[in-house]
């Protein structure tokens, strides 16, 4: 079986064409990063790049497409609409596509309160085993063929200031995950757990407090060995830490649409075990 994993596509709008009042103070601060930091240029073609990656899922014979968050730059309606349009070949069929939110998709309390991500992607949060939901739609489970299951977690929560971007899965979702892993319907399947924040950096260390996944160790403890993989984004580097006896594979998809660093993983599953992955660059 084959899975395509991408992340952090950061589709942007023309923010200077929008009323400042609509943007809100958090996005005013972020405009510095957008302009002086070069983000606007880096993600100018993000929607087109995501469309290309979605089409290439068919070319590669992918069984399931996974996007581990940060579809948007700043959680605006137009950004969500553009992301949904880019995924149009896949998104109408939850059996083919898993999408979870990242911290940029709940960039403001208003975006989180209004359920903006769920408004545009809620149909992709359906679960084949809904009895294990503990926090809204999460964790949700998608049974893929006879040999794998994809589990979606949410680590993205509104934070006090734009300078903070840490995440937390939380005890409720972790308890739900622990319970579902004991379900006999998952026996013999590889388990691919999708979360936005990185359990480990590219250097195989815990990420910084202000940026990392605060309950990473608790998550990894539930997923020992090569039957399991954690697919994440958040850190804009593409890397793989192979599984050990007591830890799952870790696949960081980087930023799949960042100019000059475009790319994604093709992850292979065989006989209920994650056997590895290969990096691919979209044909733009």
C-alpha positions in Angstrom: 0.0 0.0 0.0 1.1 3.5 -0.7 0.4 6.8 1.1 1.2 10.4 0.0 2.0 12.7 2.8 2.3 16.5 2.4 2.0 19.4 4.9 2.2 23.1 5.6 0.9 24.4 2.2 0.2 27.8 3.6 -2.2 29.1 0.9 -2.2 32.9 1.1 -4.5 35.8 0.1 -3.8 39.3 -1.0 -4.0 40.7 2.5 -3.4 44.3 1.5 -6.6 44.2 -0.5 -8.6 43.3 2.6 -9.9 45.7 5.3 -7.5 46.0 8.2 -10.4 45.5 10.6 -11.2 42.1 9.1 -7.6 41.0 9.4 -7.3 41.7 13.2 -4.2 42.5 15.2 -2.7 39.1 15.1 -2.6 39.2 11.3 -1.2 42.8 11.4 1.8 41.4 13.3 2.0 38.5 10.8 2.2 40.9 7.9 5.7 41.7 8.9 6.7 38.0 8.4 4.6 38.0 5.2 6.5 40.9 3.6 9.9 41.4 5.3 10.2 37.7 6.0 9.5 36.7 2.4 6.5 34.4 3.1 4.3 36.1 0.4 6.9 35.3 -2.2 7.6 31.8 -0.9 4.0 30.8 -1.1 2.8 32.8 -4.1 2.1 29.6 -6.0 1.0 27.4 -3.1 -2.5 26.7 -4.5 -1.2 25.6 -7.9 1.5 23.4 -6.2 -1.0 21.7 -4.0 -3.2 21.0 -7.0 -0.2 19.4 -8.7 0.6 17.2 -5.7 -3.1 16.1 -5.5 -3.0 15.1 -9.2 0.2 13.2 -8.7 -1.4 11.0 -6.1 -3.1 9.3 -9.0 0.1 9.0 -11.0 1.8 7.2 -8.2 -1.1 4.8 -7.5 -1.6 6.2 -4.0 -4.1 4.4 -1.8 -4.6 7.4 0.5 -3.6 11.1 0.5 -2.6 12.7 3.9 -2.2 16.5 4.6 -1.0 17.1 8.1 -2.2 20.7 8.7 -1.5 24.3 7.9 -3.5 24.5 4.8 -3.8 28.2 5.2 -1.4 31.0 6.1 -3.7 32.9 8.5 -7.1 31.0 8.6 -9.1 33.3 6.3 -12.2 32.1 4.5 -10.6 32.7 1.1 -7.6 30.6 2.0 -9.7 27.7 3.1 -11.8 27.9 -0.1 -8.6 27.9 -2.2 -7.2 24.9 -0.3 -10.5 23.0 -0.8 -10.4 23.8 -4.5 -6.8 22.6 -4.8 -7.8 19.2 -3.3 -10.9 18.9 -5.5 -9.8 15.6 -7.2 -9.6 13.9 -3.7 -11.5 15.8 -1.1 -15.0 14.6 -2.1 -14.1 11.1 -1.0 -13.0 10.7 2.7 -11.9 7.2 2.0 -9.1 8.6 -0.2 -8.1 11.7 1.8 -7.2 12.7 5.3 -6.7 16.3 6.3 -6.2 17.7 9.8 -5.8 21.3 11.0 -2.5 23.0 11.9 -1.8 26.0 14.1 -2.1 28.4 11.2 -5.6 27.0 10.6 -6.7 28.3 14.0 -4.5 31.4 13.8 -7.1 33.6 15.6 -9.6 32.8 18.3 -12.3 33.8 15.9 -11.3 31.2 13.3 -11.3 28.5 16.0 -14.6 29.7 17.6 -16.3 29.8 14.2 -15.1 26.3 13.3 -13.6 27.6 10.1 -11.6 24.5 9.4 -14.5 22.2 10.0 -16.8 24.4 7.8 -14.6 23.6 4.8 -13.2 20.2 5.7 -15.5 18.7 8.3 -16.7 16.0 5.9 -13.1 14.6 5.9 -13.3 14.2 9.7 -15.7 11.3 9.5 -14.5 8.2 11.4 -14.9 4.5 10.7 -14.7 3.9 14.4 -16.6 6.9 15.9 -16.9 5.4 19.4 -13.3 6.4 20.1 -13.8 10.1 19.6 -13.0 12.1 22.7 -12.6 15.8 21.7 -14.9 16.8 18.9 -14.1 14.8 15.8 -10.8 13.5 17.3 -9.3 11.0 17.2 -10.9 9.8 14.0 -10.0 6.6 12.2 -10.0 5.7 8.6 -9.6 2.0 7.6 -7.6 1.8 4.4 -7.9 -1.5 2.5 -7.1 -4.6 4.6 -3.6 -3.5 5.7 -3.6 -0.1 7.2 -5.5 2.5 9.3 -5.0 6.3 9.4 -5.7 8.0 12.7 -6.2 11.8 12.8 -5.3 13.8 15.9 -5.6 17.5 16.6 -2.7 19.3 18.3 -3.5 22.8 17.0 -5.1 25.2 19.5 -5.5 29.0 19.6 -2.5 30.6 21.4 -2.2 34.0 23.2 0.3 35.6 20.7 1.6 35.0 17.2 5.1 34.3 18.5 3.9 31.1 20.1 3.2 28.0 18.0 3.4 25.0 20.3 0.8 22.2 20.3 -0.8 19.7 22.6 -2.8 16.6 21.8 -4.2 16.4 25.3 -5.2 13.6 27.6 -8.6 13.0 26.1 -7.4 12.3 22.6 -4.5 10.3 24.0 -6.9 8.1 26.0 -9.1 7.7 22.9 -6.0 6.6 20.9 -4.9 4.1 23.5 -8.4 2.6 23.5 -8.7 2.3 19.8 -5.3 0.7 19.4 -6.7 -2.3 21.4 -9.6 -2.7 19.0 -9.4 -6.1 17.2 -10.5 -4.4 14.0 -7.0 -2.9 13.8 -5.2 -6.2 14.2 -2.7 -6.8 11.4 -2.9 -3.2 10.1 -0.1 -0.7 10.0 -1.2 2.4 11.9 -0.4 5.9 10.5 -1.1 8.6 13.1 -1.4 12.1 11.7 -0.7 15.1 13.9 0.5 18.6 13.0 3.2 19.3 15.5 6.5 17.4 15.4 7.3 14.9 18.1 11.0 15.2 17.3 13.1 17.7 15.3 15.1 16.9 12.3 18.1 16.4 14.7 16.0 13.8 16.6 15.5 16.0 19.6 12.4 17.5 21.3 11.4 20.7 19.6 11.6 24.0 21.6 8.9 24.7 24.2 7.4 27.6 22.2 7.2 25.5 19.0 7.0 21.9 19.9 4.5 19.2 20.7 4.2 19.3 24.5 3.0 15.8 25.0 5.2 14.2 22.4 6.6 11.5 24.7 3.1 10.4 25.8 2.1 10.0 22.2 5.2 8.1 21.1 4.9 5.7 24.1 1.6 4.4 22.7 3.2 3.6 19.3 6.2 1.2 19.6 7.9 -0.3 16.6 7.6 -0.3 12.8 3.9 -1.2 12.7 3.4 2.5 13.6 4.3 5.8 12.0 3.6 9.4 13.0 3.1 11.8 10.1 3.5 15.5 10.9 4.4 18.9 9.6 5.1 22.2 11.4 8.9 22.1 11.0 9.7 23.2 7.5 12.2 20.4 6.8 11.5 17.0 5.2 13.0 14.1 7.2 12.4 10.6 8.4 13.5 8.9 11.6 13.1 5.2 11.2 11.2 3.2 13.8 13.0 1.6 16.7 11.8 -1.2 19.0 10.1 1.3 21.3 9.3 4.2 18.9 7.4 4.6 15.6 8.6 5.9 12.3 8.5 9.7 12.2 7.9 11.4 8.9 8.2 15.2 8.7 6.7 16.4 5.4 8.3 19.9 5.7 6.5 22.6 3.8 5.3 21.0 0.6 4.6 24.2 -1.4 7.4 26.5 -0.3 9.2 27.8 -3.4 12.4 26.0 -4.0 11.6 23.3 -1.3 8.5 21.7 -2.8 8.0 18.1 -2.1 6.2 15.2 -0.3 6.6 11.7 1.0 5.4 8.5 -0.6 5.2 6.0 2.3 5.1 2.3 1.8 3.2 -0.3 3.9 3.6 -4.0 3.4 2.1 -6.9 5.4 0.8 -4.5 8.1 4.2 -2.8 8.6 5.5 0.6 7.5 8.6 -0.3 5.5 9.8 3.2 4.6 9.3 6.2 2.3 10.8 8.1 -0.6 10.9 11.9 -1.1 9.3 13.3 -4.3 9.3 16.7 -5.9 6.2 17.7 -7.8 6.5 18.3 -11.6 5.7 22.0 -11.6 
